[in-house]
Amino acid sequence: MQYHLNGFRSGDPELSGPQDGPQPDAPAAALPAEVDVLIVGSGPTGLTLAAQLAAFPGITTRIIEQKTGPLRLGQADGIACRTMEMFEAFGFCEKVLKEAYWVNETTFWRPDAARPGAILRSGRIQDTEDGLSEFPHVILNQARVHDFFLDTLRKAPAGLIPDYDRQVTGLSIETAPPGGGAAPSHPVTVTVAWGDPEAGGTTETVRARYVIGCDGARSVVRKAIGRELHGEAANQAWGVMDVLVVTDFPDIRLKTAIHSATEGSLLIIPREGGYLVRLYIELDKLNENERVASRNLTVDYLIVAAQRILRPYTLAVKEVAWWSVYDIGQRLCDRFDDVADADTGLPRVFIAGDACHTHSPKAGQGMNMSMQDSFSLGWKLASVLQGRASAAILRTYSQERHAIAQELIDFDRELAKMFSARPKEADDPDGEGIDPAEFQKYFVQHGRFTAGTATRYRPSLITGTDSHQALATGFPVGMRFHSAPVVRLADARPLQLGHVVKADGRWRLFAFADAAVPTAPGSRLRALCDFLAAASQSPLRRYTPAGADIDTVIDVRAVLQQPHRQLALDGLPAVLLPRKGKYGLIDYEKAFCPDLSGRGDIFDLRGIDRARGCMVLVRPDQYIAHVLPLDAADALCAFFDGFMLSPA
Amino acid sequence: MQYHLNGFRSGDPELSGPQDGPQPDAPAAALPAEVDVLIVGSGPTGLTLAAQLAAFPGITTRIIEQKTGPLRLGQADGIACRTMEMFEAFGFCEKVLKEAYWVNETTFWRPDAARPGAILRSGRIQDTEDGLSEFPHVILNQARVHDFFLDTLRKAPAGLIPDYDRQVTGLSIETAPPGGGAAPSHPVTVTVAWGDPEAGGTTETVRARYVIGCDGARSVVRKAIGRELHGEAANQAWGVMDVLVVTDFPDIRLKTAIHSATEGSLLIIPREGGYLVRLYIELDKLNENERVASRNLTVDYLIVAAQRILRPYTLAVKEVAWWSVYDIGQRLCDRFDDVADADTGLPRVFIAGDACHTHSPKAGQGMNMSMQDSFSLGWKLASVLQGRASAAILRTYSQERHAIAQELIDFDRELAKMFSARPKEADDPDGEGIDPAEFQKYFVQHGRFTAGTATRYRPSLITGTDSHQALATGFPVGMRFHSAPVVRLADARPLQLGHVVKADGRWRLFAFADAAVPTAPGSRLRALCDFLAAASQSPLRRYTPAGADIDTVIDVRAVLQQPHRQLALDGLPAVLLPRKGKYGLIDYEKAFCPDLSGRGDIFDLRGIDRARGCMVLVRPDQYIAHVLPLDAADALCAFFDGFMLSPA
């Protein structure tokens, strides 16, 4: 953490405002007439977006939520490695690591051919492959994730809490007047019902520059912009329950998939705290057009079903913390915004999370996918609202996230089918059903997908092509910046390079040095740094607002090849020792060296060309926008010039 | 973290009380007439003690503090590895890791023989040797440590906040009436002035079972029990300042000791947040009986002195967050409690921290030493107050901590001398002064001492002898339990074994298995576990209160030798799968295996006898009380029988 730049201040460094000043503890009495952004829904999707926008004091955001207060008990619980990386950027991953269950291994059980009616363990795998992420896959009640986001929001530069007990009743978008008048600044008008109408509730009207529907599968915002979820009807019913149990099943503290011979399938997800466990239980096939709700299933029915599947092991349920039955299919919206023409329209209303894609919960993807939606949208909105980027970048939101949602839907459909299929008889390999070994193999193959690290955005205004990918084979363009260990030059501190990418809306330019030391005359790194600091066409000079620190918009970091004790701090180019803040203090956290203590040299781990070095440009949402040669400053300029705006 | 044992509850699992119930946010209106423990002073010493006692809902504690509110700006900043281990036990090490500066390397500078008046770097070392602790040495403002303790106190089972604006004005101890009547239950009477006496302040009287003076170098409690600090007068003046600077000195972000040729010495301690730095500056020798305060030194004087020492480098001070001049010598009390006869008396009043030992701040030991004082005292007081242990164990507090304080005083005297000595001339190795290489060597040699990991308590009622030390050479009896990586059997989670030792007043018995699997007929581990579970003389059976979970007083954990995938959970002895809480749920966190992924096998790392295994008994303050053979259950019983009390 960096703080005290503009003077020492005592107290919690995460708290942006004055320590004893007013904090946004109580909901505002009424919504303002105008806001920059109105977020509808305070689930993980809405909170991620709000946390991103609250990082900017100049942006006015409100979150409205129809519930009367913060969530106490959530349904989602899976937190993928990729999401942990995002939580790190938002500053609370350590809280999640502390409270959560860590998914370390997954086991697979199948019918025991020797003992009819019994199950036996057929496989055991590491849940996440080595080196996939510096974070584990964890499980934690969604309500705690909300708590951490709410805490982040409270402490943010634009401190914020949701406005509860408010429901959207209408939404309209004003277009530019025909004949070419100026477009309205706040074109979206939303009417909101506040409180119980029977008890004197009122209606408020808010005009917003942008509105984002994070309001779930029954999204009012989605309906208001005329979008629909399309997809298959679900005809497989599942039950889910969070329970405190006593069992002699030996894998009760491991993620476990069980295919019984005749009683169906069961998925065990151990939960946080060491005792709680979530069970997903396969129920009957539904008839066409039948909904599971019509069957009036009870929790006792679920318990008995789980007990049958687990035989010969016993299962005594001592407490049910939460349970549900569901028949959700896979459904998807065509587009995630309000524009008719994807190439020319400038969106004003967006939908994210369950509002635009729904699927089964078994792959643990729902909450993760939804938060990544709004992590992708947040910085784009902020850049446009700050006047730093063209509104055209907002088109990439639907493009990027629709493609990823489609992949999830396809994956989920296949996974759900495999879960529900009967296991093959061991003595009839050609018979119907699924071979448990196949199921396990599928799990392993899709490990990167479920970890959230397989996402790859296609080339666009904000993502380059892979024409120089050979310079950094371990940093694929369009994929998330895969962190690796380094040592910080100035203070010899070992850390994860990826953790300098905070959710602060900034672009990061990682300059991986060529083999020369930076003081050598032929150093390409120095030439690049000198260009960035001095050239009139340098994006740092073009796009940094007057008077702002030089790393405000684009944050340049260098990774050198030499061991840190062999390099002199005073030999660094000036752009790597920038003077900042009201005192012109030196920021010493821009230069890094490989960690040679055994954790792996980042140049080897990520396949960096040691002779030539390279630039790896990272978007504010941690995705790699470009890999370029160190001497391709012109290409770097051209990339930024494609969508960045010079300060007014 | 383990939670949800007695039923699922939503919200912050660190919060013990009901989430929405009354929290101790405001000071009590008045002090109660009687308390179990009265702590005087809310510095790190008092807060550590309070945090320990607040873990027990049955113990009534109050902290009184003469300041009018929490500390905003502290003077101490060094946090040793050992202290981080303790913070882990109290549950907030991750917050410190996040905010603090990490001391990774230390550099040494000496006069440059080639350039008179200039300095050059003469050495660079790793600050903490590899493997010394799983935690780094860090630097953080003492006020933040207070904040974390205060947060812990608020959330604790006996939620507590200090009572501010209160000053002790009198203390008396009532002894048992002559002729043999019953001793009073609350023998210490303390009078407390509350608020400003000019503005209608009042006086309160509190009777306490125990009173602890954590009230600093001018301790009122110390004076009340007639103890005095003895030691040498200081005649060397130093200045210290926390500053925001601009400098071209390349090691400004490294801990650095500088000996200049003629301008004196300077110690640089980089601080949290990336910009702040603390400078300790040698000032003139004082005359006999002179105090530094009499010289009216200004901060500008300190700045100029620092600038001279740093030549040829420049130093521009942009802001002074705090500064001071001091001439503290090394002083120590004879005893840290009120008893006259160390062998027979039962202490009722204790002193801890600066109240019983003072020394220079340069080794960064003050806050650490003080917190370890009260960490040592806290569990002893709690055990006695709960009726679990004989009051005789309270005598060990002064015995143990006085010896450690004496070691610190001796170390500090030598270090201070070396700091103040002039560096030897490079061309006159036999001349006066200190060779900078010697100074560096001294630093390295005493690294374990300054890390706080060299503390070794002597044999006593609560610490055994080292007669079986050969069974676990890496767990020396009397020293802190040195954590090592393991994998938890039930959920395959990699973790640090030492992190199961929480600050909850419990004893931990780590049973390191012999080579046999626990299901084998000859398993010594199983024989021990069966004894502990069933034998009438088992300390678990003798000392666990009726109706309490079996691990309430002594928590048995096993470390097996086999890889975790080779062992079956259902083959464990019952004491390693205990049934707990109102539902009789199974605690799955008692059995561990070596981490074979490259972090090191704990049996190798800690020199455990693989053929025989052993017991390592750990005190509630993380110190090793005993190493015993697995079949020495009788010796284990005898050890506990020496001071434990059966429940009434």
Chai-1 contact restraints between the chains, C-beta under 6 A:
chainA,res_idxA,chainB,res_idxB,connection_type,confidence,min_distance_angstrom,max_distance_angstrom,comment,restraint_id
A,M1,B,E99,contact,1.0,0.0,6.0,A-B,restraint_1
A,Q2,B,G273,contact,1.0,0.0,6.0,A-B,restraint_2
A,Q2,B,G274,contact,1.0,0.0,6.0,A-B,restraint_3
A,Y3,B,G273,contact,1.0,0.0,6.0,A-B,restraint_4
A,H4,B,G273,contact,1.0,0.0,6.0,A-B,restraint_5
A,H4,B,Y275,contact,1.0,0.0,6.0,A-B,restraint_6
A,H4,B,L276,contact,1.0,0.0,6.0,A-B,restraint_7
A,L5,B,Y275,contact,1.0,0.0,6.0,A-B,restraint_8
A,G7,B,E319,contact,1.0,0.0,6.0,A-B,restraint_9
A,F8,B,A321,contact,1.0,0.0,6.0,A-B,restraint_10
A,S10,B,R72,contact,1.0,0.0,6.0,A-B,restraint_11
A,S10,B,L73,contact,1.0,0.0,6.0,A-B,restraint_12
A,S10,B,A143,contact,1.0,0.0,6.0,A-B,restraint_13
A,P13,B,E99,contact,1.0,0.0,6.0,A-B,restraint_14
A,R72,B,S10,contact,1.0,0.0,6.0,A-B,restraint_15
A,L73,B,S10,contact,1.0,0.0,6.0,A-B,restraint_16
A,E94,B,E94,contact,1.0,0.0,6.0,A-B,restraint_17
A,E99,B,M1,contact,1.0,0.0,6.0,A-B,restraint_18
A,E99,B,P13,contact,1.0,0.0,6.0,A-B,restraint_19
A,W102,B,R493,contact,1.0,0.0,6.0,A-B,restraint_20
A,N104,B,A492,contact,1.0,0.0,6.0,A-B,restraint_21
A,N104,B,R493,contact,1.0,0.0,6.0,A-B,restraint_22
A,E105,B,A492,contact,1.0,0.0,6.0,A-B,restraint_23
A,A143,B,S10,contact,1.0,0.0,6.0,A-B,restraint_24
A,L244,B,Y583,contact,1.0,0.0,6.0,A-B,restraint_25
A,P250,B,L569,contact,1.0,0.0,6.0,A-B,restraint_26
A,P250,B,D570,contact,1.0,0.0,6.0,A-B,restraint_27
A,R253,B,A490,contact,1.0,0.0,6.0,A-B,restraint_28
A,R253,B,D491,contact,1.0,0.0,6.0,A-B,restraint_29
A,R253,B,Y588,contact,1.0,0.0,6.0,A-B,restraint_30
A,G273,B,Q2,contact,1.0,0.0,6.0,A-B,restraint_31
A,G273,B,Y3,contact,1.0,0.0,6.0,A-B,restraint_32
A,G273,B,H4,contact,1.0,0.0,6.0,A-B,restraint_33
A,G274,B,Q2,contact,1.0,0.0,6.0,A-B,restraint_34
A,G274,B,E589,contact,1.0,0.0,6.0,A-B,restraint_35
A,Y275,B,H4,contact,1.0,0.0,6.0,A-B,restraint_36
A,Y275,B,L5,contact,1.0,0.0,6.0,A-B,restraint_37
A,Y275,B,L585,contact,1.0,0.0,6.0,A-B,restraint_38
A,L276,B,H4,contact,1.0,0.0,6.0,A-B,restraint_39
A,K318,B,Y583,contact,1.0,0.0,6.0,A-B,restraint_40
A,E319,B,G7,contact,1.0,0.0,6.0,A-B,restraint_41
A,A321,B,F8,contact,1.0,0.0,6.0,A-B,restraint_42
A,A490,B,R253,contact,1.0,0.0,6.0,A-B,restraint_43
A,D491,B,R253,contact,1.0,0.0,6.0,A-B,restraint_44
A,A492,B,N104,contact,1.0,0.0,6.0,A-B,restraint_45
A,A492,B,E105,contact,1.0,0.0,6.0,A-B,restraint_46
A,R493,B,W102,contact,1.0,0.0,6.0,A-B,restraint_47
A,R493,B,N104,contact,1.0,0.0,6.0,A-B,restraint_48
A,L569,B,P250,contact,1.0,0.0,6.0,A-B,restraint_49
A,D570,B,P250,contact,1.0,0.0,6.0,A-B,restraint_50
A,Y583,B,L244,contact,1.0,0.0,6.0,A-B,restraint_51
A,Y583,B,K318,contact,1.0,0.0,6.0,A-B,restraint_52
A,L585,B,Y275,contact,1.0,0.0,6.0,A-B,restraint_53
A,Y588,B,R253,contact,1.0,0.0,6.0,A-B,restraint_54
A,E589,B,G274,contact,1.0,0.0,6.0,A-B,restraint_55
